[in-house]
Amino acid sequence: MSQVNYNAMSNTELKQYFLKHRGNRAAFQAYLDRINQHPLRIIASPSDPDFDEKVQAAIRRKLEATRNRST
């Protein structure tokens, strides 16, 4: 049986692989390691009075970071 290179997979590919091979503990561990490398950051809670502004600012930062990486 051939060895699967989880590091060569994108986050989406790794997630799909794990979902198709739920009994594969190595795939599960690779998926957990990957998602724990970049934990989700909470931008604002729905009850925050500045919710819209914070979300829009986060979107602008993300777009700017994407533009900077592509140049």
C-alpha positions in Angstrom: 0.0 0.0 0.0 1.4 3.4 -0.9 2.1 6.1 1.7 -0.2 9.2 1.5 1.6 12.6 1.7 -0.7 14.7 3.8 1.7 17.7 3.7 1.2 17.9 -0.1 -2.5 18.3 0.3 -4.3 21.6 0.7 -6.5 22.1 3.7 -9.6 21.3 1.7 -8.1 18.2 0.1 -6.9 17.0 3.5 -10.4 17.5 5.0 -12.0 15.7 2.1 -9.5 12.8 2.4 -10.2 12.5 6.1 -13.9 12.5 5.6 -13.7 9.7 3.0 -11.3 7.7 5.2 -12.7 8.2 8.7 -11.0 5.1 10.1 -7.5 6.4 9.1 -6.0 7.7 12.3 -2.9 9.2 10.6 -5.2 11.2 8.3 -7.2 12.4 11.4 -4.1 13.4 13.2 -2.7 15.2 10.2 -6.0 17.1 9.9 -6.0 18.0 13.6 -2.4 19.2 13.4 -3.2 21.3 10.4 -6.2 23.0 11.9 -4.5 23.6 15.2 -1.6 25.4 13.4 -4.0 28.3 12.5 -6.8 28.6 15.1 -9.7 30.8 14.1 -9.6 34.3 15.4 -12.9 35.8 16.7 -13.4 39.2 15.1 -16.5 40.3 17.0 -19.5 38.8 18.8 -23.0 39.4 17.4 -23.9 41.6 20.4 -20.9 43.9 19.8 -22.2 47.4 19.0 -19.4 47.8 16.4 -20.0 44.4 14.8 -20.5 45.6 11.2 -17.4 47.9 11.3 -15.2 45.1 12.8 -16.3 42.6 10.2 -15.8 45.1 7.4 -12.3 46.0 8.7 -11.4 42.3 8.9 -12.5 41.8 5.3 -10.5 44.8 4.2 -7.4 43.4 6.0 -7.9 40.0 4.3 -8.3 41.5 0.9 -5.2 43.6 1.4 -3.1 40.7 2.5 -4.3 38.7 -0.5 -3.3 41.6 -2.8 0.1 41.8 -1.2 0.8 38.1 -1.6 -0.1 38.2 -5.3 2.3 41.1 -6.1 
